[in-house]
Amino acid sequence: MDEEQLQELVLTALKLVRYDCEHQTAAGPLYLAEGTFDSPADELRAYIRQEYAAWAAAR
C-alpha cells in the first residue's frame, strides 16, 4: 500500500468516526469522541473493526 492509499484509508475511517459522533450511531462499546489524522492507528483500526463486525452481523 502506498502513502496515498494509506492517507485515503485513514480519511475514510475518520469520516465514519465523525459521522458516528455527530449522529450517535456507534455500534459497540468502543467510542472515539474525536478522530483526527493524528489519532493512533490502533484506536482507528479497533473502531473500524467494531463497526464492520456490527454491520456484517446485521446483514
Steps between C-alpha positions, in 0.01 A plus 500: 500500500649833404482823700209641299291186551578507872391863529176424316435207732553715810280779364219254433528359852488852642183573303333203668619612845372853443167376368452269797592780743259746339212250474579284805494185288803311632410131512720378781666585827805664341417864441738759361391844614710657229704363220783694342769413251736476798280246682686183592467239225414229754197696622373568148557138399313366803212739442466409132512127582227549761277687258561251218420206728171662601416574137585145389295345783198707401508375141 
